[in-house]
């Protein structure tokens, strides 16, 4: 946070405001490379792609390369743009569910996580999920890389600039394609249109997406145009940007007379000035984007009402919502008179929940964690234990599944297995084995796990391995434990299968082009109950567990039903229903009468085909044939990936920083390798105050553990009111040129909800007086004189953080930060100092139960020093954090602790203590986006009531002899996102400092108004 007191002149006030709007960054304890470091890495090339992959994935590379070249051939024709450089494709197996990303900054890069999607998610569909994701991400890459006119010229000079300060942020806007600066719903909708059109079905034709809109129309809950933003805290939350953007492009495509309306609109946007989505769509269709959006919503309402009328012609199955709209429920199981399920609340951590069938109450299981839809759950036969899967970070970078066990009697939660990557599980009736599915290296494995007497995994047996990109899911033991039912998804459709354990025979029960999801066994009959979209709606069906059986429907709903769990005792089915508020828990009596599937009303998503096919004519088949030929004839042989030879220039940019002492400006250049193992930052420039030359070099290697930092900095440091005339009490600012160099190593320990980091290193510092500044100190009798002694020392810091910031938070909630640090300077380590410093810091964030997002923060800081005293050393109390050119390169202990309302170094000493208590809460929520010419998203107005206090002292307890000083006040912040990328929270605060010494002719006062610029979260 930066305090800008009114006494600053207006020029510096404006500079502060601009710099910290555009430059504010939340520093993370740990920055991961783009690619895992634990396995051998290879690289292969095609005509347009450079593919970097983990060596165990080599089998998948030729096929993925073919899909990439196919997508390139088709999409470059659609968007009339060919990248000016080869695209890097990172293929990795570091995530136990499917995902991908793409960016044109600073080089065209696309990453594909090879594991398959989870059942019940929006991307779980038939077809080839890898090919579909490649088209999706390639659309992102090509569209956001289109640079025409000013963006092409400036990027040819500077490179594609990433924002780092006010100047580079400005260059980022002008070297990036205007398409990249479009709203997120535009970019995601464009990519979903592409995957739907070229890799059907895609989300445009998916039953899941149709269900989302059908329920929204049924419940009169469609999101208006102003809420199509990733930040929207309304169901379907961030997915709303994807689905509503998809519908926007579907309508634009189907309502326009142009054969290539989507490609033309994107080209028009790329050729426009910044943030001009409205003009681009108007040039293409004659209508502004908001008009197209309103038309789409109106048409969707008409279409879905017609489907609802058709569905309502048949008797509907009652499925009451048993959980509140705040809880999104998944994967129910019966256990001891309760239904356990994995759940998600938007303003709380995901965890286990239990619904009591007698009390009709829902309980959140404290101390447990879940991943809701990406998880899996099963219960022991006696209901004592609930086993579930949880995605967790392994080796600091891979997100793999582990198995945990919750004891429903003792309410204890323990780890069962943290290896094996078991994404879907079921425990046998005797409690001695677990059936599991694991996705490894792009292949699905059906496994049988042995448990010891404590219920922990001690071994596994492979029952079957499926080919690349085939997904197995939801294994379920029969009630006698002799068989395992499971589903299989292939490119050509779905199968419901049963594996017979005694004979090791895999039996095919039913095949369909429609989805077959999450089977469960009936307790008394040889029947399987599963969810499917056979009539265009997710309903529950049953089928005899015999070869070539025919299913019958058990339900007919207008929303959807998923994850059936059949009770052993009550003959009820627990399931997950769906409405416009999201997924909920419901219980349905097992019906005595079954319904033939042909009797049900059938509906389907609408998607008009043809225009883009006519526009491309034969080029789609031609692109596929070219891709096959390219892979056969010109793909290179595998080579070992070497990040040292792969390092390349990213971009260069002028930089500008400002504080109350003046400006620091110069030029910086950035280098990295495609995998993100190595980063090099070089810069040099000039400080206007005293005319010092400044510069830095910072090299990071993340290709091993620990991570290695090498750095050198030349900077000017300014100390406000550091020196005191003993005769008059007059204070003097002090400035010096500082040259430092050092090395640091970083040992991270990262989990999904906590981070631990140990950093240690050596640093050598050389100080030089600035001559014109030093002249002012010759006459006064100073209490302590500054020194030019060099300093060499070692330092170490360990920090822990487990806080969470939720969608509607104005603060971190539900967590803590703890840090302990030390540095030791000694003549034996270089320089002329012998001293030690130790610090400890603790912050506790406590959620207040009475209102949502109300947080109480308490924190404390203590530091002590010993040894040679120098003016620049030990600790200062007061002022704000300020800005420092070398801040990102300084690894040691921070000298100054801020205290609002007081000037920097208001107290100095060898010892320091500071405490803080703050109550943070939202005042007014907006959660709306406005406009496309200057896109903005307004979050909320939040408020903070705070107390801060502290003191410094020396060994004898005197120091500045000011004792404890206090500050109380309030601050209001308005959190928002401007220009799509710039999230910040400007604020206005009032602080009263009862202990401040104010002279009659002093500009200072005990009551101050200040400006604060924060990230959208108040840390």
N, C-alpha and C positions, 0 to 999 in steps of 0.2 A: 504494500500500500504506500502511496506517496501523498504526503501532506503538502498542500500549496496554500500558504497563509496569504491573507489579503494584502499584507505589506509588500509582497513581491510585485514588481512592476508588471504591467499588463502584457508586455511582450513575453517575458519569461513565463507568466501564467499560461498564456496560449501555447507556448512551446511544451510546457509540462503536460498540458491537456492532450495535445496532439501526439506527443511521443508515447504516452502511456495508454492512449486508445489503441494505437497501432502496434505498440511494441510489447504490451503486457503478455507475459508467458507464465504459465503455471509450471514450476520446476518439479519434475518427477524424481523420485528416489533412484530410478533405474530406467535406462533407455535400452530397449532390446534391439538387436540387429533385425533385419528384414527376414533373415533365413536362419534355420537352426544350425548350430555349430558342432553338434556331437557326432554327426555321421559324415562319411566321405562324400564329397560333392564333385559332380562332373558337369560338363557343359557340352552341348551340341548346337549346331547352327543350321538354319535353313535360309532360304533367300531373304526372308523378311524378319526372322526371329532368331534370338540368341537364348537358348533354353538352358537354364541352370537347374539342376535337380539333385536330390539325394540319391546316392548310388543304388540303394535297394529299389528305387522306382524306375530303373532303366527300362523294364519291360513295357511300361506305359508311355514312354517318351515318343516313339514313332507315331502312335495313334494320336496323342495330344498335339504333336507337331502338325499332323495332317489336319486336325480340326482348326488349328490356328491359321494355317495357310488358306483353308476353305473360308473361314470367317473373314480373313483379310481380302480375299478375292471378291466376296459378295459385298461387304460393308464399305470398302473403298469406292465401289460403284454407287452405292446408295448415298454416301455423304460427299462424294466427289472430292476426296482428300486422301493423299498417301503420305504417311509420316516421312520426315526427312532423315530419320535414323532407324536402325533396327530396333525392334521392341524386345526388351528383356522379359522372359517368362520364367517365373520362379515356381517350380513344382515341388510341393512339400507335403509331408505326411505328419505335420505337427499339430493337428487339430482333429479331435474325434467326432466332428460333424462337419458338414460341407460348408464351404464359404469361398470367397475370392475378393480381390480388390484390384484396382488399377489406378494409376496416376501418370500424368504427363510431366510432373515436376520432380526433379529437374531433368530426368530422362524418362522416356516412355517405358513404364514397367507394369507388368501384370503378374499377380500372384494367384495360384490355384491351390487350394487345399483339397487333397485327393479323396478323402473319406466321403461317404455318401450322406445325404440329408436324413434327418430323423422323421419317422412317420408322424403325421398330424401337424406338420409344419407347412407353410405356404409353398415351399420349393420341393416337397415330396410329390413327385409326379412320375408317370411313365415317360419313356424316352430316355435318351442318354444325358444324364445330368452333367457330366463333364463337358460335353459338346455345348449344351445349353449355357453353362456358366461361361465358357469361352466366348460365345457370341455376346453374352451380356456384358462381360468385362471389356471385350474388344470394342463394343459400341461406346462404352465410357471413354476408352482410350482415344479412339478416332475422333469422336465428337468434341472432346475437350482439348484435343491437340490442334484443331483447325485454327490456324493463325493467318489472317488476311489483313493487309494494310499495315496499320501502325503496330499491331502485335507481332506480325511477322518480322518487320524491320527491327524493332527494339529487341526481340528475342535473338535475332541474328547477331546483335552487338553484345548484349549482356548474358545471353543464355536464358533459360526459363527460371526466373528468380523465385526463390522461396522467401516469404516475409521474415525479416529479422529485426528491423527497426523502421523508423518513419520513412526513410528513403527507399529501402528495399521493399517495404510494403507497398509504396506507390509504384515501384517498378514491377512488383508482382501483379498488380492490377493491369498494367499496360503491356507486360510481356506475355500474359496469359490470354488464352482464347476467351472472348466474351461468353462462349458456351460454358466454359469452366465456372464462370461466375453466375450462371443461372441458378435459380432456386433448386434445392435438392429434389423436390418432387418432379421437376422438369427432367433432370438427369436420370433419375431412377425410372421414371415413366418411359423415357426414350429407350432405355436398355431393356425394359420388360417388353415393350412393343417389339423390339428386335428379336428377343429370344422366342416370343410367341409366333412371330411371322416366319422365322427361319428354322426353328427347332421345336415344332409343336409337341405337346400342347402349349407349354409355356404358361406363365401365370395368367395371361389374358384369357386362356380357355380353361383355366383350372376350376374345379368344383369349389375349392377352398375360397378363392377370390369371389366367385359368384355368391357364396354363402355370406361373406362379409357384407356385400352390398344388398343382398336380399333381406338380411336381418335389419340392416340400417334403414332401409325403406319401410319394412314392416313396422319398426318401432319409431319411425319418424326421427331418425337420428343420423342422417347423412352429415358428414363433416362439410361445413361451408368452405368456400375457396380460401378464406383467411386462415384456415386451420390445417392446411396441407403441408405441415412442416414437421421435420424430424423431432423437434422439441415438444410437440403437442402432448400434454399429459392426459389424453383421452384415448380410449380404445379405438383403433388398434395401435395406439402409441406410434412409435417410429415407423411401423409398417404402413401407416396411413399415407406417408409420402410416396411410398412405392406403389400402392394400389390405386390411389386417386390419380397419381401421375400417369399410371398405366391407362386408366380410363380416359384421361385427357387426350392421350395420343391415339387411343383407339377411336375416339370421336373425331379428332382432327383428321385422321387417316380415312375414316369412312364417310365423313361429310364433305370432304374436299373433292373437287373435280380433278385435281392434279394427280397424275399417276404416281408421283414420288413426293407427296406432300410433306412427309416427315423429313426426308432428306433436304428438301428445299427450305423448310422452316429452319432447320439446323444451320444450313449454309447462310441463310439470311441473318440469323442471329450472330454467326461468326463474323459476318461482314459489317455488323452494326457497331455502335459505340457501346460502352459499358452498360450493363444492366438494362437491356432493351428488349426483353422478351415480348412485350406487348407489340412493339413496332414490327418485330420479326414475324410474329404470327399474323399480324394484320397484312403485311406485305404478301404473305403466302395465301391466306384464306379470306382476306378482307375483314377480319374480325380480330379484336384484341384478345389477349390470352384470357382475361377475366370473362369476356363474353363467351368464348369457347367453353370455359369451365362451367359457366351457368347453364349453357345449352346441354353440356354433358350430364350435369346433375338432373336436369329436367327430363332428359331422355332416359337416364338410368331409372328414374322414379317410375316412368311409364312402363318400361320393360319389366322391371321387377314386380310391379303390381300385377301385371298380366300373369307372371309366373306364380305369384302368390294366390291369385284367383284360381288358377288351374290346380294348385296343390290343395287348396281348401275345399275342392269338390269331393275329397275323400276324408273319412273320419280320421281326425288327428289323434296321435298318442299323447297323453298327458305326461309332461316331464317337468315337474316343478323345480324351480331354482332353490337349492338348499343353502347355497353360500351367497354372501353379499357381493354386490358388483365390484367392490374393491379387490376381491380375491379372484385371480385367474387360476383355475384348478386343472390338474392333469394327473393321469396315471393312478386311479383309485384302486385300493385293495381292501377287502374285509379282513379285520383282525380284532378278535375279542370284543364283539359288540360295537365296534367303531369302524368307520371307513377312514383309512389313512390315504392321503394324497399329497402330491407335490404341488406347491402353490407359489404364486407370485403376487405381491401387492406393490403398486407403483411407488409407494413411499416407504417401503420396508425391505429388508433383505429377504431373498427367497428362502423358504424353509419347508419343513414337513408340517402338515396340518392333520387334524383328526376331527371327524364329524361324529358326534354321539347320537346314535339312532333313537335312543329313548329320550334324552334331554333335548334333542334337536338343536344342539349348540356346536359351534365350530371352535376348536382350540388350536392356537399356533404353538407348535412344539419348540420351545425356547432352546437355543444352543445347537440346533441342527441347521444345515444348509442344503439347498437343492438348486437344480438348474431347470426346474419346472418342465417345459415341453421337451427339453433335450435329455431328460432323465429316464429312469426306469424304476419300478418298484414291485416288490413281491413280499408275501408274508408267510411265515412258517405255519404248519398245519394247526398248531395249538394257538396261534395268534400272539404268541409271546414276543416274537422277533419280527421286525420289519427290515428287510434288506432293500437298499436303494443305491443307485449310481449317481455319482457327482463328478462333474468336470472340474479338474484341478490342474494347476500348473506343475509340470514335472521338469526338472533340470532348468528351471528359470524361464523356459520359453515354450515348451510343448504343452498344449492343453489336452490332457488325456483323461479318460474316465477311470474312476476308482470305485470300489464297492465299500459301503458303510452299513453298519447294523445298528438299529435302534431297538433298545429293550423297552417294551411297552409297560413293563412292571416297574423297573427301576429307573426309567426315564434317563438312561445313559446311552450315549452315542459313541461308537467305536469304529475304527478303521479295520476293514476285513482284508482288502487287497488294494495296493496302490500301483500294481503293475498288471499287465495283461490286457489293458485297454478294453475292459468289458463294458460295452455300451448298453446292453439289454440283457436282463437276467430274470430267472425264475428258480425258486428253491423247490426241491423235491418234497413229496409228502412226508418222507421220513426225516427230512431235515439234514441229510448227509451229503447231498450234492446240489450243485447249481448248474442249470442249463444257461448258457451265455452265448452272446454274439459279440465278436470282436472284429473291427475293421482295421486291417493292417496292410499297408503298401497297396491300397486300392482294391483289396480283395476282402470278402466277408468270410469269416470262419464261424462254424457252428461248433461249440465246445461243451464239454462236460467237466465241471470242476469238482474236485474232491475237497471236503471240509474236514477239519480236525474237530475234536470234541468241544472246542471253544467257538466253532463256527467260522474259523479263518481258512482261507484258501491255501491248500498245501500242494496242489498239482492240477494239471489240466490234460484232457484227452481231446484230440481233434476228431470230431465226427464227420466234418466235411468242409471243403474249401471251394468257394465259388469263383468264377472268372472275374477279371477286372470289371469294375463298375457295376457289379451285381450286388444288390443290397439284401441281406437277411435281417430280419427284425422279429422281436417279440416272441422268443421261445417260451412255450408253456408245457409243463409236465401234465400228463393225464392224471386223473385222481388216483390211479393205482401205481403211478410212477413208471410204467412200462414204455411210454411213448412221449415224444416231444413234438408238439405242433409248432409251426413257425410260418412266416410269410417270406416270399422271395419276390423282389422286384427286379425285372430285367428291362432291357430297352424295348422289348416287344410286349410287355404286360406284366401281370402279377400271377402268383401261384400261392395256394394254400397247401402246405405239405405237412406230413407226419413222418417223423423218424422213429423207427422201432428199435429200441435199444438192444433187445436180445439178438435180433438178426442183422442189425446194422443196415437195414433196408430203408430207403427213403421213398415214401409213397406220395404220389400226387393226388390230392383230394379235389382241387378245383382250380381252373385257370380262367382268367378274365382280362379284358382290356381295361376294365374298371378297377379302381383301387381296392385292395384287400388289406385291411389294417387290424392289428392288435387282437388276435383270436384269444378266446378263453374256453375252457372245457366246462360243459354242464356237469354238475356233481353226480347225477344219477343215470344219465343216458350217454350213449356214445355220440354226443353232439358237440359241435364247436360253434361258439357265438363270436361274431366278428362285426366290424364296422366296414361299410362300403358305400360308394356313391353310384350304385347301379342305376338308380332312377334320376341321377343328377343332384341328389341330396344325400348327405351322409346319414344313413339309417343303420339299425342293427339287424343282422341276419343270422340265421342258424343253418347248419348243414350237418348231415351225417358224416362222421369221420371215416368214410369209405370212398374208395376210388370212383371217380366219375359221378359223384353225387351232385344234386341240384339244390341250391340254397332257397330258403323261403324268408320273407321279411317278417321281423318281429315288431317293427315300429313304422310309423309314418309321421314325420315332423316337417315343419317348414324351415327350421334352423339347421341343426345338425347334432349327431350323437357319435361320440368317439370313446375309445378305451373301455370297452365293457369288461366288468368283473362280476362273475356269477357267484352268488353266496352259497356256501355249503349248507347252511341251515334254513335260511328264510326263502330260498328260491327267488330272491330278488336279483336284479341286475343293477349294480352301481355303474354309472357312466358319466361322461362329461358332455353336457349339453352346450349349445352355443346360441347366444343372442347378441344384440348390438352393444352390450356392455362387456362381452367377452365370454370365455369358457367358464362353466359353472358345474358344480356337483349336482347330480340328480340320481334318483332311485326309481326304477321301473319294475313293477311286478312281472315275473316271467309269464308271458301271455299263454293262455290255453289254446288260442287259435292263431295259426300262422297265416300269413298272407302271401299268395303267389306274387312273385316279382312283377309279372306281366300286368297284374291288376293295378299296381301303383301308378299314380300320375307321374309322367316323366317330363323333366325339363332339362335344359342344357345351356351352357354359356353361349353367347352369340359373338361371332367374330367373322367379319366379312373378308373373304379372300379374293385374290385375283389381280388387283391393280398393281401391286409391287411385282408380282410374278410377270405381268405383261410388260412392265417397265424394264425388268431385267432380262426378259425373253429367255433365251437359252443359257444365259450366263451363270445361273445357279448350278446347273449340271456341269457347265464348263469349269466353274470354279472348283467343284469337287474333283473333277478329273485332273485339273491342273495341280491341285493339292496332292493327289495321290502320286502323280508323276514326279512332282517336286521332291516328295519324301523318298521315292524310290531311287531317284537319280542324283540328288545333290545334297542330301543331308550329310553333315560331316560325321566323322567317327567320334566317339566319346573322348574327351580330354579332361584331365584333372583340372578342377577350378582352382586358380591361384589368385587370391584377392590382391596380392602385391603387384602383380602385373596388370590387374584389371582396374586399378584406381584411375579415375578420369576426372577432368574438370567439370564442375556442375554449373557454376555461374559466378559472375563477379558483380559487385554493386558498390556504389558509394554508401557511406553510413553517416548518420547524424544522431548525436545525443545531446541533451541539454539538461542543465541544472542551474541553480542560482548563481554558480560561478561562471557560467558561459557555455560555449559549445565545444563539442569534440567531433571532428569530422575527418573523413578519409575514405579509403577504398579497401574493400574486403573481397577475397576470393575463396571459393569453397570447392572441395574435392571429395570424392567418395568412390567406393566400388559398388557394383550392382547389388550385392548381397547385404550391404550395410555393415560389413565387418570393420571397415576402415573409414575414418573421416579425418579430413585435414582442413583447418580454417586458418587463413593467413590474412592479416590486415595491417595497414599502416596509415597514419594520419597526423593530425595537428589539433592541439587544444588551444582555444583562443585565449584563455586566461593564462597569462605569463608566457605564451608562445612555445609550449613544450611539444616535442615530437612524441607521438604515441604509436604503438603497434603491438601485435600479438601473433603468436603461432601456437596452435593447439591441435595435437594429433591424438586420436583415440583408436585403439585396436580392440574390437569386440569379437574377434574370431576364436578366442580362447577364454577360459576362466582362470584367474581373474581378468577383468578388463584392464587395459593399460592406458594411461594418460601421460603424454609428454607435453610440456607447455613452457612458453616464455612470453613475458609481457613487459612492455615499456609504457608507463602510464604516469599521469599527474594525479596526486592525491591531495585533497583539500580537507582540512579539519576546521570546522566552525567553532570559534570561541575556545580554542584548545589551550591557549597560553594566557596567564593572568599576571598583571603587574602587582607585585606584593604591596606596593605603596599606595596605589590608587584603586586597586580592584578592577582596573580596566581589562577587558578581555580582547585577545587578538586572534584573528584567523591565522592559520598556518598552512602553507602549501609546500610540496616537495615533489621532485621527480623520483619515481620508483621504478627499479628494474628488478624483475624477479624471474626465476626459472625453477622448474621443479618436475617431479615425476610423481604419479599417484597410481595406485592399484585399487580396484573396486571388486569386492566380493558380494554379489547379490544373492539373496534368498527370497524368491518371489512365489507367492501363492495368490489364488484368485481374490482373496479379501484381506491380504496383508503383505507387507513388504519389510524385509530386514536388509540393511545394507551396511557393510563394513568397508570403510575407505581409509587408506593410510598412505603416507608418502613423505617425500623430502622436498623442502623448498629453500632456495637461497635468495635473499633480498639485498639489494644495494640501494641506498638512499642518497640523494643529493639535494642540498638546499637550492631553492630558486632564489637567485641573488637579489632581485628587487624585493622579494618577499622578506628575505632575511634582514634587510636593512632596518626594518621596523622594530626588530627585537634587540638592537644594540644598546639603546638608551634605557628602556625599562628594566627594573629589577624583577626578573621572572621567578615565579615559584618553582618552576622546573624548566630546564632548557631542552630544546630538541637536540637530537643527535644525528650524526651522519654515519654512525657505525653500520657496517654490513652485518647481516644476520643469516645464520644457517640453522635450520631446525627440522625436526621430524614431527609429524602430527598424525592423529588417528581420530576417526569418528564412527560411531555405530548408531544407527537410527532404526526405529520401528514405527510403522504406520499401518493402521487398519481401519481408518475412517471411510465413510461412504457419503457421497452427495447424491441425493435423489432428484428426480425430474423437477420437482417444485421447490427444491431446497434453495435457500439463500445462504446456506452454510453447510459445511461438513456436519454430518450427524452420526450418532451411534459409533463412536470410535475414539482412538487416542493416537497421539504422536509422542514418542519418547526419543531423546537424543542425548548421548554422552560423548564428549570430545576432549582431547588434550593435545597441546603442542609443547615441545621442549626445544629451546634454543641453547646451544652450547658452543663455546669457542672451538671445541674439538670437531664440531660439525661445520665450521666455517664462520667467519664474521667475528664480532666482538661482544656478543651478548651471552649472558648466562641467565636464563629465566625459564619459568614454567607457567603454563596457564591451563586451567581445567574448567569445563562448563558442563552443565546439565540442564535440560529443558524438558518440560512435560506439559502436554495439552490434553484435556479430557473434554469430549463433546458428548453431552447428555441430552437425549431426546426427551422433551417434556410430554407427558402422556395426555394432557388435557386438550391440546390443539395440534393439528398436523403441521409439521415442519417448524415447530417451536423448539429452539435449541439453547441450552445453557452451556457456555464455555468457561472453563476455569483453566488457568495455565500458570506456570511458574518457571522462572529462569534463575540459575545461580552460577556465578563464575568467581574463580579466585586465581590470583597470580602470585608469583614469588620470584625474587631475584632482582636483577638490575632494573631500576625504574628509568623509563624514558618517557618523554612527553607523548610520543606516538603510541605507546604500548598500553597493555592491559585493557581497561574498559571505559567506555563513555556511556552516559545515560541521557536520553532526550532526543527530540527531533523525529523525523521519519526515516525510512530506509534509504531514501535517495536513489540515485542512479549511478552506476559505475561501469565504465567502459570495460574494465577487467573483471567484472563481477562473475561472469561465467567461467573465468579461468582461475579464480581464487578458491583454493581448496581448504585453507586453514580455518581458524576460528574467527568469526565475525567480531569486530571490535565493539561496535555500537549496538545498543539496545534502544529501540524507539520508545518514547513516552509522549503521547499526543499533547500538543500545546506548548511544550518546552522546546527550546532551541537545542541543536545538537551539542553534545558534550556539556550540557548544563551541569552535570556532575561528572567527575572523573575519579578513578581510584583503582586500587589493586583488587578490590572485592566489589561484587555487584550482585544485587538481588532485585528481581522484578516479579510482580504478580499481576494477574489480569482476571477479571470476571466480566462476562458479557452475556446478555440475553438477546438472542436474534430471532426474528419472526417476520413472516410476510404480512404486509399491510393490504396490498391489493394485487390481484392476479389479472394479467391480460391474456397471455398465452395465445396471441394472435399475430399473424403476419400481415404486412401492409405493402402493397405495391410491388412492381417489378422493375421500374426505372431506378429506384433507389431502395432495393429490397431490405426490409427490416423485419425483425421478429421481436416483439415486446414481451418480456417474461413477466416481471412483477416489480412492485415497489416493496422493499424490505426495510426493516428498521433494526437498529442495534442500540441497546442501552449498555453502557460500559463503565467499568472502573479500572484504572491502571495506577499502579504505585510502585515505588522502588527507591533505592539509594545506592550510592557507592561509598567506599571508605578505604583507608589504607590500613597498614598493619596495626597501628595504634588506635584505629577506630575513628579517626577524624576525617581524613580525605578533604573534601571541600567544606566539611562541617555544616552541611545543609540538612542533615538528617533525612528522614523519610519524606518523599514528595509524592503528591497525589494528583490524580486527574479524573474527573467524572464528566460524562457527557452523553450525547446521543448522535447517531449518524443514520441517515436514510440514503439508500442506494436504489437506483433504477436500472435493473438488469435488462440487457437487450443484446441482439445480434444485428450488426449493420453490415451491409455489403456481403452478406452470406457467411463470411469467414470471421468477422471481428466481433467476438463475444466479450463484453465488458460491462461494468456497472459503475457509471459515474455517480458520485454521491456528494452530499453536503452534510457537514457535521458541525456540531457546537460542542466545545470542550471548555470546562471551567477548571482552572489550575489554582487552587487556594494557596499553594506554597510558593508560587512564583514571586520572585523579588522584582518589583516594578518601580523604576525611578520616575520622578515627575516628568522629566523630559524624554522618557523612553517611548518609542513607538509601540512597544509590547503592552499587553494588558492581560489581566487574569482570565478574561473571557475572550475566546477566539472562535472565529468561524473559519472552517477550512474546507478545501475541496479534496475528495479522495477519488482515485481511479483504481478499481479492482477488476479482477475477473468476475464473471457472473456469480461465482461462489465467493463468499466472504470467508477467507481462511482464518 
